[in-house]
């Protein structure tokens, strides 16, 4: 069985059960380093979606533990080098939704930008910069940090991406 086939089997098998806890137990088999699906993005994307949904459904008293599990999984995907720009965007949004801390959210975007560089970083900057424009000026030293973000975004920026970044900076 190929790794992608194994991942798809685990995913489909987990969908057969109507119990999220049992479905998660099935999926967790794929998290073992010796599992064929361990290094497949298909598996990890589905697992993250499932974990996020379960974490957001938890009562506040149990939510923190589930949120930590999701964050650990995002970090594992990054460590395995399976993360895409969309994974970093989802991770940042999850952090903001669960913590309300824009600084933590921005740190995730910055981590993704550092991981990819251009041209993929452009996808992350397009999400990050509008949020930074909205949020940072309200914080102490936020304007300076916002300027630094735009300087970083324009550094080594290919010419064909520069127009949208410069336009947003001018606004």
C-alpha positions in Angstrom: 0.0 0.0 0.0 1.3 3.4 -0.9 1.5 6.1 1.8 -1.3 8.2 0.2 -3.5 5.1 -0.2 -2.9 4.3 3.5 -3.8 7.8 4.5 -7.0 7.7 2.4 -8.0 4.3 4.0 -7.5 5.7 7.5 -9.6 8.8 6.6 -12.4 6.8 5.0 -12.4 4.3 7.9 -12.7 7.2 10.4 -15.6 8.6 8.5 -17.5 5.3 8.9 -18.0 5.9 12.6 -20.4 8.6 13.8 -18.4 8.9 17.1 -15.7 11.6 16.9 -13.7 10.0 19.6 -13.5 6.7 17.8 -12.8 8.5 14.5 -9.9 10.3 16.3 -8.6 7.0 17.6 -8.5 5.6 14.1 -6.7 8.7 12.8 -4.2 8.7 15.6 -2.8 5.4 14.2 -1.5 7.5 11.3 0.5 9.7 13.7 2.9 6.9 14.6 6.3 7.5 13.0 6.2 4.0 11.6 2.8 4.5 9.9 2.9 4.7 6.1 0.6 7.8 6.3 2.9 9.6 8.7 4.5 11.8 6.0 1.5 12.5 3.8 -0.1 15.9 3.7 -3.5 14.3 2.9 -3.5 12.6 6.3 -2.3 15.6 8.3 -4.7 18.0 6.6 -7.6 15.8 7.5 -6.4 15.2 11.0 -5.9 18.9 11.6 -9.5 19.7 10.4 -10.9 17.0 12.6 -8.9 18.1 15.7 -9.9 21.8 15.1 -13.5 20.9 14.9 -13.4 18.8 18.1 -11.4 21.5 20.0 -14.0 24.2 19.0 -16.9 22.0 20.2 -15.4 21.4 23.6 -16.8 23.1 26.8 -14.4 25.8 28.0 -13.1 23.6 30.8 -11.8 21.0 28.4 -11.1 23.3 25.5 -7.5 24.3 26.5 -6.3 20.7 26.4 -7.8 20.2 22.9 -6.4 23.5 21.7 -2.9 22.4 22.8 -3.3 19.1 20.9 -4.2 21.0 17.7 -1.2 23.4 18.1 1.1 20.4 18.7 -0.2 18.8 15.5 0.3 22.0 13.5 3.9 22.2 14.9 4.4 18.5 13.9 3.3 19.2 10.3 5.7 22.1 10.1 8.5 19.9 11.6 7.8 17.2 9.0 8.0 19.8 6.3 4.5 19.0 5.1 3.1 22.5 5.8 1.8 24.6 2.9 1.0 28.3 2.9 -2.7 27.3 3.6 -1.6 25.3 6.6 0.1 28.4 8.1 -3.0 30.5 7.3 -5.3 28.0 9.0 -2.9 27.7 12.0 -2.8 31.5 12.4 -6.5 31.8 12.2 -6.9 28.9 14.7 -4.5 30.7 17.1 -6.5 33.9 16.8 -9.8 32.2 17.3 -8.8 30.3 20.4 -6.5 32.8 22.1 -7.6 36.2 20.7 -3.9 37.2 20.7 -3.0 38.9 17.4 0.7 38.8 18.4 0.6 35.0 18.5 -1.3 34.9 15.2 1.3 37.2 13.6 4.1 35.0 14.9 2.6 32.1 12.9 2.4 34.1 9.7 6.0 35.2 10.2 7.1 31.6 10.8 5.5 30.6 7.5 7.1 33.5 5.6 10.5 32.5 7.0 9.8 28.8 6.1 9.0 29.5 2.4 10.4 32.8 1.1 9.3 34.1 -2.2 7.1 33.4 -4.2 5.0 31.4 -1.7 5.6 34.1 1.0 3.4 36.3 -1.1 0.3 34.3 -0.3 1.1 34.7 3.4 1.9 38.4 3.1 -1.5 38.9 1.4 -3.3 37.6 4.4 -0.9 38.9 7.1 -0.5 42.5 6.0 -4.2 43.5 5.9 -4.6 42.0 9.4 -1.5 43.9 10.6 -2.8 47.2 9.1 -6.0 46.7 11.0 -4.6 45.6 14.3 -1.0 46.9 14.8 -1.7 50.7 14.9 -3.8 50.2 18.0 -0.9 48.6 19.9 2.0 50.4 21.7 4.8 50.7 19.1 2.4 49.1 16.6 3.0 51.7 13.8 6.8 51.0 14.0 6.2 47.3 13.9 3.8 47.8 10.9 6.5 49.7 9.1 9.0 46.9 9.8 6.5 44.4 8.4 6.2 46.3 5.2 10.0 46.7 4.9 10.4 43.0 5.5 7.7 42.2 2.9 9.3 44.4 0.3 12.8 43.1 1.0 13.8 40.7 -1.9 10.2 41.0 -3.2 10.1 40.1 -6.9 9.0 43.0 -9.0 5.7 41.4 -10.2 4.6 41.1 -6.5 5.7 44.5 -5.4 2.7 46.5 -6.7 0.1 45.1 -4.3 2.4 45.4 -1.3 3.4 49.0 -2.1 -0.2 49.9 -2.7 -1.3 48.5 0.6 1.6 50.3 2.3 0.6 53.6 0.7 -3.0 53.2 2.0 
